[in-house]
């Protein structure tokens, strides 16, 4: 498959446009929030949570294969392409969104943004394997939304593990969970690929037809000839 055909089948131009738009909106929002006289850099928490959420959803929906039957006929294994696809998109989103929140790296700056992008990309990749690419954003939205509402106000402690998206940048526990989510999700996607739409099982054989399955019984040319001959004999 040519690079242009691969990019079109995975909607890469649309995904990159969504990532760029998310980064521009995040930069504008972070600047407006921090420019308020009664707010400081901690006001960027919504940006650090919502921007990776949108970026992760864009990356996850871009994992959809528009020609799944064609992909299954490929001679070369697909896992290197899936791995490179996920790694390049995640790195692009991390760089773009890190530039959107300059300054204050010790709090809610670039490190927290990069951490959340990695974790969000891993969650959507795992969800694409389980639910399909088009629904991969649902678990991420539910989790980030719950954490944003129910997270404790003080950073650290147990909250650094289960509420890692709203933790400041230097929290080691939050980084460990985000990296584990990223590695696990990307490994699952690279090995298995996104679940086909409609719940169709993944085929392990080229062409999408299980080995040994041919044309339906009674419809082949030989059987039609034999049936015609039998009918002619019976009519005589």
C-alpha positions as CSV (number, residue, x, y, z in Angstrom):
1,X,0.0,0.0,0.0
2,X,1.4,3.4,-1.0
3,X,1.9,6.1,1.6
4,X,-0.8,8.3,0.0
5,X,-3.3,5.5,0.0
6,X,-2.5,4.6,3.6
7,X,-2.8,8.2,4.7
8,X,-6.2,8.6,3.0
9,X,-7.5,5.2,4.4
10,X,-6.6,6.3,7.9
11,X,-7.8,9.9,7.5
12,X,-4.4,11.3,8.5
13,X,-5.0,14.8,7.0
14,X,-8.2,15.1,9.1
15,X,-6.5,13.8,12.2
16,X,-3.6,16.3,11.9
17,X,-6.0,19.1,11.2
18,X,-7.9,18.2,14.4
19,X,-4.6,18.1,16.4
20,X,-3.5,21.5,15.1
21,X,-6.9,23.0,15.9
22,X,-6.8,21.6,19.4
23,X,-3.3,23.0,20.0
24,X,-4.4,26.5,18.8
25,X,-7.5,26.4,21.0
26,X,-5.5,25.2,24.0
27,X,-2.9,27.9,23.6
28,X,-5.5,30.6,23.3
29,X,-7.5,29.3,26.3
30,X,-4.4,28.9,28.5
31,X,-3.3,32.4,27.7
32,X,-6.7,33.9,28.5
33,X,-7.0,32.0,31.8
34,X,-3.6,32.9,33.0
35,X,-4.0,36.6,32.0
36,X,-6.9,37.0,34.5
37,X,-5.6,39.1,37.4
38,X,-7.2,36.8,40.1
39,X,-5.9,33.5,38.5
40,X,-2.5,31.9,38.4
41,X,-1.0,29.0,36.4
42,X,-3.2,26.5,38.2
43,X,-6.1,27.9,36.2
44,X,-4.8,25.9,33.3
45,X,-6.0,22.6,34.7
46,X,-9.1,22.5,32.4
47,X,-6.8,23.0,29.4
48,X,-4.3,20.3,30.5
49,X,-7.2,17.9,30.9
50,X,-9.5,18.8,28.0
51,X,-6.9,19.3,25.2
52,X,-5.4,15.8,25.6
53,X,-8.9,14.4,25.8
54,X,-9.8,15.9,22.4
55,X,-6.4,14.9,20.9
56,X,-6.7,11.3,22.2
57,X,-10.2,11.1,20.7
58,X,-8.9,12.3,17.3
59,X,-6.1,9.8,17.4
60,X,-8.4,7.0,18.4
61,X,-11.0,7.6,15.7
62,X,-8.2,7.8,13.1
63,X,-7.3,4.2,13.8
64,X,-10.4,3.1,11.8
65,X,-9.6,1.1,8.7
66,X,-11.9,2.0,5.8
67,X,-10.7,-1.0,3.8
68,X,-10.4,-3.8,6.3
69,X,-10.9,-6.5,3.7
70,X,-8.0,-5.0,1.7
71,X,-5.8,-4.7,4.7
72,X,-6.2,-8.4,5.5
73,X,-4.8,-9.3,2.0
74,X,-1.4,-7.6,2.7
75,X,1.6,-9.9,2.6
76,X,3.7,-8.0,5.1
77,X,2.7,-7.9,8.8
78,X,0.7,-4.9,9.9
79,X,2.0,-4.4,13.4
80,X,5.1,-2.3,12.4
81,X,2.8,0.1,10.6
82,X,0.3,0.3,13.4
83,X,3.1,0.9,15.9
84,X,4.6,3.7,13.7
85,X,1.2,5.2,13.1
86,X,0.4,5.4,16.8
87,X,3.8,6.6,17.8
88,X,4.0,9.4,15.2
89,X,0.5,10.7,15.9
90,X,1.1,10.7,19.7
91,X,4.5,12.4,19.4
92,X,2.9,15.1,17.1
93,X,0.1,15.7,19.6
94,X,2.5,15.9,22.5
95,X,4.7,18.4,20.8
96,X,1.9,20.6,19.6
97,X,0.1,20.7,22.9
98,X,3.3,21.1,25.0
99,X,4.0,24.3,23.0
100,X,0.5,25.5,23.9
101,X,1.2,25.8,27.6
102,X,4.7,27.4,28.0
103,X,6.1,28.2,31.4
104,X,5.6,26.7,34.8
105,X,6.8,23.2,34.0
106,X,6.7,22.3,37.7
107,X,2.9,22.7,37.8
108,X,0.4,22.5,34.9
109,X,2.7,23.2,32.0
110,X,4.3,21.2,29.3
111,X,5.2,18.1,31.4
112,X,1.7,17.6,32.6
113,X,0.4,18.1,29.0
114,X,2.8,15.5,27.5
115,X,1.9,13.0,30.3
116,X,-1.8,13.4,29.7
117,X,-1.4,13.1,25.9
118,X,0.5,9.8,26.4
119,X,-2.1,8.4,28.7
120,X,-5.0,9.5,26.6
121,X,-3.4,7.9,23.5
122,X,-2.9,4.6,25.3
123,X,-6.5,4.5,26.6
124,X,-8.0,5.2,23.1
125,X,-5.7,2.6,21.5
126,X,-6.9,-0.1,23.9
127,X,-10.5,1.0,23.5
128,X,-10.1,0.8,19.7
129,X,-9.1,-2.9,20.1
130,X,-12.0,-3.6,22.4
131,X,-14.8,-1.4,21.0
132,X,-13.7,-0.3,17.6
133,X,-12.0,3.0,16.5
134,X,-15.2,4.9,16.1
135,X,-16.2,4.4,19.8
136,X,-12.7,4.5,21.2
137,X,-13.3,8.0,22.7
138,X,-16.1,6.9,25.0
139,X,-14.0,5.3,27.8
140,X,-11.5,8.2,27.6
141,X,-14.4,10.7,28.0
142,X,-15.9,8.9,30.9
143,X,-12.7,8.5,32.7
144,X,-11.3,12.0,32.2
145,X,-14.7,13.5,33.1
146,X,-15.0,11.5,36.3
147,X,-11.5,12.3,37.4
148,X,-12.0,16.0,36.7
149,X,-15.1,16.2,38.8
150,X,-14.1,13.8,41.7
151,X,-10.4,14.3,42.0
152,X,-9.1,15.5,45.4
153,X,-7.9,19.1,45.6
154,X,-4.5,18.2,47.1
155,X,-2.0,16.5,44.7
156,X,-0.1,13.4,45.5
157,X,-1.1,10.3,47.5
158,X,-3.5,7.8,46.1
159,X,-5.0,10.5,43.9
160,X,-1.7,10.6,41.9
161,X,-2.6,7.0,40.7
162,X,-6.3,7.1,39.9
163,X,-6.5,10.8,39.2
164,X,-3.3,11.2,37.2
165,X,-4.8,13.5,34.5
166,X,-5.3,16.4,37.0
167,X,-1.9,16.0,38.8
168,X,0.9,18.6,38.5
169,X,3.8,17.8,36.1
170,X,6.4,16.3,38.6
171,X,4.1,13.7,40.2
172,X,5.9,10.4,39.7
173,X,2.9,8.2,40.3
174,X,0.9,10.0,37.7
175,X,3.7,9.5,35.1
176,X,3.9,5.8,35.9
177,X,0.2,5.2,35.3
178,X,0.1,7.3,32.2
179,X,3.2,5.5,30.7
180,X,1.7,2.1,31.6
181,X,-1.5,3.0,29.9
182,X,0.4,4.2,26.8
183,X,2.6,1.1,26.5
184,X,-0.3,-1.3,27.1
185,X,-2.7,0.4,24.7
186,X,-0.2,0.8,21.9
187,X,1.1,-2.8,22.2
188,X,-2.5,-4.1,22.0
189,X,-3.3,-2.0,19.0
190,X,-0.1,-3.0,17.2
191,X,-0.7,-6.7,17.8
192,X,-4.4,-6.9,17.2
193,X,-5.5,-3.8,15.3
194,X,-8.8,-2.0,15.8
195,X,-12.0,-4.0,16.2
196,X,-13.9,-4.1,12.9
197,X,-17.2,-2.2,12.7
198,X,-20.3,-4.2,13.4
199,X,-18.5,-6.6,15.7
200,X,-17.2,-8.8,12.8
201,X,-14.5,-11.2,14.0
202,X,-10.9,-10.5,13.0
203,X,-9.8,-12.8,10.3
204,X,-6.5,-14.6,10.7
205,X,-6.3,-15.6,7.0
206,X,-5.8,-13.6,3.9
207,X,-8.9,-12.5,2.0
208,X,-11.1,-12.5,5.1
209,X,-12.4,-16.1,4.5
210,X,-11.5,-18.8,7.0
211,X,-9.3,-21.6,5.7
212,X,-11.2,-24.4,4.2
213,X,-14.4,-22.3,3.5
214,X,-15.3,-22.4,-0.1
215,X,-18.5,-21.6,-2.1
216,X,-21.8,-22.6,-0.5
217,X,-22.7,-26.3,-1.0
218,X,-24.7,-27.0,-4.0
219,X,-23.8,-23.9,-6.0
220,X,-20.6,-25.0,-7.7
221,X,-20.5,-25.7,-11.5
222,X,-20.0,-29.5,-11.0
223,X,-23.1,-29.8,-8.8
224,X,-25.2,-27.8,-11.2
225,X,-24.2,-30.0,-14.1
226,X,-25.0,-33.2,-12.2
227,X,-28.4,-31.8,-11.1
228,X,-29.3,-30.9,-14.7
229,X,-28.4,-34.3,-15.9
230,X,-30.5,-36.0,-13.2
231,X,-33.5,-33.8,-14.1
232,X,-33.1,-34.7,-17.7
233,X,-33.0,-38.4,-17.0
234,X,-36.0,-38.3,-14.7
235,X,-38.0,-36.4,-17.4
236,X,-37.2,-39.1,-20.0
